[in-house]
Amino acid sequence: MTIFLPIFALLTAVGAWQAWRRSPLYSTKIALKMMGVTLLLAAAIGGFTLGIFSGPMSRSPAAQAIVGLLGFLLLTTCAMVLVVRITDSHVARLPASAHLATLHRRKVQKWVWRFLVFELVSGAAAMAVPADWQWLPLLIGGFPLLVCSPMLAIFYMMARRNDRGMTAVMTMPWIHWRYPKGQWEAWAKDQVAWERSKVGTAKSTLRSLAIPFAIVVPLLSLGAWMSGGSFLENAAIVGGMTAFLALIFGGLAWYGLGMPERDFRRIAAAPAEAYFGDEGFYSNGEYMPWLLSGQYLVEAKMAGDAPPRLTLAFQSFNGNSSRLIEKRVALPEGGALDLPVLQQKLAARCPKAAVRLVRTVH
């Protein structure tokens, strides 16, 4: 198992570097800063590990475990914060009178509260069960603690950045569209129908989840058997981990199946407006930046069929994988007159993207 972790980490790092290398924000200066952060992190990990295993704490395994956990969380969070500040910190200056939006930060704050409640429930369960079974709720609560704590810090940073970008777009827009009530309601229905066509049925979703479980459960069983524990302990380990994974993946599947209806409610409740600016665009009740280190515009075009709309495609990278995200913006009556300006501004802001909003005459 120990040999697979470095390999996985190496592949993830290589994939992330390749994604960053293709980003329009890539520059030699930023790359050198990233290398400096990597070397600093490596030195911090080396010194921290040496201090734990050769200092006074080497006499207490419990102290080593606690300090090691806290150190891992601190170093991981600091490293991710530094990377985000180096690659994605720039946002246009806001006017002094601008009121900073809170749309994205409120979403992260909800997840922070849910995470805290989950950890409190896990801690209470560990104190309530017999001592021989305390490891199970501690394991269920400890794994999300290691993974989610640094991620929530990064999500909050990015949420604040997006709130600033959204404020800049709405305060200093290139173009601002307003929609009549009837067109907006029809657009919300068309959008939810389009999104439903992309989301699979519950049956197909369960079928796609059955394959990973058919692989993971035997591997968990094999690992438990090799640990040398009793049958009851092994069954508890495999059952607990399987239930935990089923809860996580089942929740994600349920969330994905309900996405079109949630988006319909969001669009129906959102202002019937669209903003385009230097940082990104706001429409359908959501904000999307043009350029991030791991996500950027690759294509903008006018759709040829009804209803008239703009289609904006973004390439998004996550570790060593990538996907294409498509966003649609309704074209209001008279909005075609703004398309030449939008094409000129957008082509200048995203020179590597294919921007085809109007026909060019040669």
C-alpha atoms as one frame of an Amber mdcrd trajectory, in Angstrom:
protein
   0.000   0.000   0.000   2.820   2.419   0.847   4.194   2.269  -2.704   0.838
   3.230  -4.235   0.450   6.469  -2.269   3.598   8.160  -3.686   2.660   6.957
  -7.176  -0.847   8.390  -6.827   0.529  11.665  -5.452   3.064  11.867  -8.303
   0.439  11.249 -10.990  -1.852  13.851  -9.437   0.976  16.401  -9.280   1.961
  15.719 -12.909  -1.665  16.058 -14.038  -2.099  19.299 -12.103   1.121  20.698
 -13.584   0.051  19.823 -17.140  -3.316  21.498 -16.550  -1.600  24.596 -15.152
   0.845  24.624 -18.094  -2.082  24.844 -20.536  -3.824  27.603 -18.578  -3.943
  31.080 -20.178  -2.748  32.434 -16.823   0.502  30.463 -16.972   3.710  32.476
 -16.780   7.336  31.723 -15.932   7.210  34.070 -12.941   4.230  32.294 -11.414
   5.768  28.902 -12.176   8.926  29.899 -10.270   6.796  31.012  -7.325   5.048
  27.638  -7.390   8.406  25.858  -7.341   9.425  27.980  -4.356   6.247  27.018
  -2.498   6.915  23.340  -3.288  10.464  23.508  -1.927   9.290  25.410   1.152
   6.591  22.813   1.778   9.070  19.956   1.367  11.437  21.577   3.878   8.560
  22.166   6.327   7.402  18.547   6.058  10.952  17.279   6.561  11.551  19.447
   9.615   8.157  18.663  11.088   8.622  14.910  10.636  12.105  15.042  12.153
  10.785  16.983  15.135   8.028  14.447  15.810  10.102  11.284  15.547  13.354
  12.469  17.125  12.216  15.033  19.700  10.604  14.649  23.133   7.345  13.522
  21.506   9.005  10.329  20.290   8.304   8.862  23.734   4.527   9.287  23.374
   2.743   7.690  20.382  -0.475   9.491  21.346   1.253  12.878  21.270   2.848
  11.991  17.948  -0.540  11.117  16.466  -2.231  14.305  17.702   0.588  16.652
  16.698   1.016  14.818  13.380  -2.674  15.257  12.576  -2.654  18.953  13.472
   0.566  19.493  11.560  -0.811  17.749   8.481  -3.918  19.939   8.512  -1.880
  23.110   9.032   0.736  22.383   6.362  -1.841  21.217   3.808  -4.036  24.247
   4.358  -1.107  26.689   4.193   0.208  25.106   0.998  -3.174  25.246  -0.731
  -3.774  28.817   0.398  -0.387  29.898  -0.974  -1.047  28.194  -4.315  -4.436
  29.875  -4.694  -3.035  33.271  -3.759  -0.268  32.896  -6.339  -2.437  31.648
  -9.228  -5.935  33.059  -8.697  -5.761  36.062  -6.410  -6.041  38.856  -9.000
  -9.423  40.606  -9.206 -10.186  44.037 -10.629 -10.220  46.898  -8.135 -13.676
  47.752  -6.838 -15.064  51.257  -6.403 -15.166  52.454  -2.803 -18.966  52.626
  -2.982 -19.353  48.999  -4.163 -21.230  46.649  -1.833 -19.438  43.285  -1.835
 -21.678  40.370  -2.864 -22.025  37.412  -0.498 -23.580  34.809  -2.834 -20.655
  32.381  -2.883 -19.501  32.810   0.715 -22.976  32.022   2.038 -22.887  28.686
   0.221 -19.523  27.763   1.760 -20.664  28.866   5.213 -23.582  26.426   5.006
 -21.181  23.567   4.295 -18.905  24.672   7.151 -21.830  24.407   9.588 -22.800
  20.991   8.205 -19.213  19.814   8.546 -19.027  21.008  12.153 -22.299  19.240
  12.994 -21.018  16.011  11.400 -17.789  16.181  13.417 -19.715  16.891  16.646
 -21.990  13.900  16.008 -18.951  11.682  15.340 -17.295  12.881  18.557 -20.468
  12.320  20.586 -20.844   8.821  19.122 -17.230   8.023  20.066 -17.944   8.967
  23.668 -21.254   7.063  23.749 -20.134   3.683  22.365 -18.052   1.146  24.335
 -14.290   1.722  24.387 -13.636  -1.235  22.066 -15.763   0.411  19.343 -14.634
   4.014  19.689 -12.298   3.653  16.726 -15.236   3.359  14.295 -16.876   6.814
  14.841 -13.399   8.323  15.209 -12.437   6.852  11.833 -15.652   8.083  10.200
 -15.146  11.559  11.662 -11.369  11.681  11.248 -11.218  10.989   7.501 -13.455
  13.963   6.556 -11.490  16.085   9.026  -8.260  15.386   7.155  -9.795  15.903
   3.716 -12.442  18.589   4.216 -10.672  21.049   6.523  -8.098  22.234   3.952
 -10.676  22.115   1.156 -13.161  24.271   3.040 -10.457  26.886   3.600  -9.736
  26.939  -0.142 -13.430  27.012  -1.023 -13.899  30.041   1.218 -10.946  31.819
  -0.431 -12.318  31.107  -3.895 -15.823  32.094  -2.777 -14.517  35.456  -1.603
 -12.672  35.898  -4.894 -15.814  35.076  -6.864 -17.862  37.473  -4.749 -15.368
  40.227  -5.542 -15.382  39.315  -9.240 -19.178  39.232  -9.319 -19.306  42.636
  -7.627 -16.870  44.040 -10.202 -18.961  42.672 -13.101 -22.228  44.081 -11.758
 -20.655  47.412 -10.814 -18.640  47.978 -14.019 -20.298  45.846 -16.744 -19.471
  45.763 -20.432 -23.072  44.883 -21.165 -26.182  44.650 -18.987 -29.291  42.847
 -20.271 -32.766  42.840 -18.736 -35.460  40.312 -19.667 -39.263  40.629 -19.696
 -41.022  38.425 -17.147 -42.568  36.158 -19.774 -39.266  35.515 -21.547 -37.516
  34.798 -18.249 -40.119  32.237 -17.175 -39.968  30.522 -20.580 -36.182  30.540
 -20.407 -36.178  28.868 -16.977 -38.374  26.046 -18.337 -36.178  25.615 -21.415
 -33.048  25.537 -19.255 -34.395  22.822 -16.934 -35.471  20.716 -19.928 -31.969
  21.025 -21.397 -30.335  20.039 -18.112 -32.670  17.062 -17.648 -31.547  15.769
 -21.041 -27.949  15.668 -19.758 -28.684  13.980 -16.415 -29.152  10.203 -16.442
 -32.038   8.356 -14.822 -31.888   6.964 -11.276 -31.495   3.458 -12.717 -28.502
   4.415 -14.857 -26.944   6.261 -11.912 -27.246   3.219  -9.645 -25.800   1.039
 -12.385 -22.770   3.340 -12.699 -22.226   3.207  -8.912 -22.452  -0.593  -8.823
 -19.164  -1.001 -10.721 -16.966   0.956  -8.244 -18.599  -0.839  -5.320 -17.981
  -4.210  -6.977 -14.271  -3.287  -6.955 -13.986  -1.426  -3.638 -15.802  -3.904
  -1.363 -13.581  -6.918  -2.243 -10.488  -4.726  -1.788 -11.716  -3.622   1.640
 -12.429  -7.240   2.545  -8.961  -8.291   1.431  -7.320  -5.498   3.421  -9.317
  -6.386   6.537  -8.434 -10.075   6.182  -4.715  -9.248   5.836  -4.858  -7.083
   8.981  -5.145 -10.235  11.117  -8.160  -9.116  13.161 -11.066 -11.259  14.244
 -14.018 -11.977  11.957 -16.271  -9.615  13.928 -13.742  -6.785  13.762 -13.147
  -7.314  10.047 -16.890  -7.409   9.355 -17.344  -4.163  11.303 -14.514  -2.472
   9.392 -15.754  -3.554   5.970 -19.387  -2.829   6.839 -18.621   0.583   8.305
 -16.438   1.691   5.395 -18.897   0.332   2.831 -21.792   2.133   4.528 -19.741
   5.330   4.676 -18.867   5.126   0.969 -22.470   4.279   0.095 -23.606   7.330
   2.042 -21.115   9.594   0.268 -21.673   8.321  -3.271 -25.415   7.923  -2.760
 -25.619  11.515  -1.564 -23.650  12.710  -4.590 -25.900  10.713  -6.931 -29.045
  12.096  -5.287 -27.626  15.602  -5.500 -26.844  15.184  -9.210 -30.303  13.830
 -10.069 -31.972  16.787  -8.373 -29.731  19.397 -10.005 -32.131  20.411 -12.845
 -34.996  21.145 -10.452 -32.722  23.113  -8.123 -31.398  25.112 -11.062 -34.952
  25.828 -12.193 -35.815  27.222  -8.775 -32.593  29.257  -8.751 -33.257  30.779
 -12.190 -36.907  31.490 -11.419 -35.925  33.292  -8.209 -32.929  35.126  -9.716
 -33.077  38.663 -11.118 -34.123  38.608 -14.785 -30.803  40.115 -15.794 -27.427
  39.241 -17.278 -24.115  41.057 -16.766 -20.899  40.715 -18.777 -17.700  42.308
 -17.528 -13.936  42.065 -17.364 -13.945  39.381 -14.638 -16.737  37.135 -15.932
 -20.502  37.044 -16.378 -23.555  36.760 -14.148 -26.714  35.128 -15.456 -29.299
  32.526 -14.384 -28.552  33.413 -10.767 -24.888  32.311 -10.945 -21.532  33.921
 -11.606 -18.787  32.455 -13.803 -15.268  33.959 -14.125 -13.605  33.971 -17.518
 -10.126  32.949 -16.355  -8.934  30.814 -13.464  -5.816  28.656 -13.297  -7.894
  25.456 -13.490 -10.918  26.718 -15.409 -11.155  29.097 -18.342 -13.253  29.999
 -21.363 -12.447  28.042 -24.532 -15.413  28.897 -26.767 -18.228  31.446 -27.040
 -20.798  31.280 -29.822 -24.392  32.040 -30.754 -26.713  29.025 -30.931 -28.449
  28.577 -34.255 -31.825  27.358 -32.992 -34.553  28.711 -30.709 -34.565  30.161
 -28.165 -31.782  32.581 -29.175 -28.917  32.228 -26.726 -25.187  32.440 -26.160
 -23.313  29.221 -25.466 -20.155  29.546 -23.369 -17.850  26.537 -22.939 -15.266
  26.340 -20.145 -12.457  23.809 -19.762 -12.206  22.695 -16.142  -9.287  20.703
 -14.715  -9.383  18.661 -11.520  -6.145  16.876 -10.671  -5.281  14.734 -13.703
  -8.763  14.840 -15.281 -10.666  17.513 -17.164 -14.185  18.183 -18.376 -16.055
  20.714 -20.478 -18.626  22.909 -18.705 -21.298  24.489 -20.898 -23.249  27.568
 -19.830 -26.135  29.228 -21.684 -27.299  32.844 -21.584 -30.613  33.943 -23.100
 -30.477  36.668 -25.746 -33.066  39.387 -25.016 -34.892  41.365 -27.669 -32.450
  43.871 -29.083 -29.508  42.061 -27.501 -28.020  41.245 -30.924 -26.953  44.885
 -31.197 -24.572  44.334 -28.256 -22.914  41.242 -29.699 -20.160  43.062 -31.688
 -19.079  44.888 -28.515 -19.213  41.678 -26.479 -17.178  39.813 -29.112 -14.499
  42.513 -29.171 -14.229  42.695 -25.376 -14.317  38.941 -24.867 -11.746  38.212
 -27.595  -9.374  40.711 -25.966  -9.964  39.298 -22.465  -9.640  35.626 -23.532
  -7.319  35.635 -26.569  -6.963  31.825 -26.595 -10.720  31.230 -26.711 -12.715
  30.782 -29.935 -15.172  33.701 -29.813 -17.776  33.555 -32.596 -20.731  35.731
 -31.581 -21.044  37.669 -34.854 -19.944  36.972 -38.397 -16.798  38.796 -39.393
 -16.752  40.396 -42.847 -13.448  40.244 -44.702
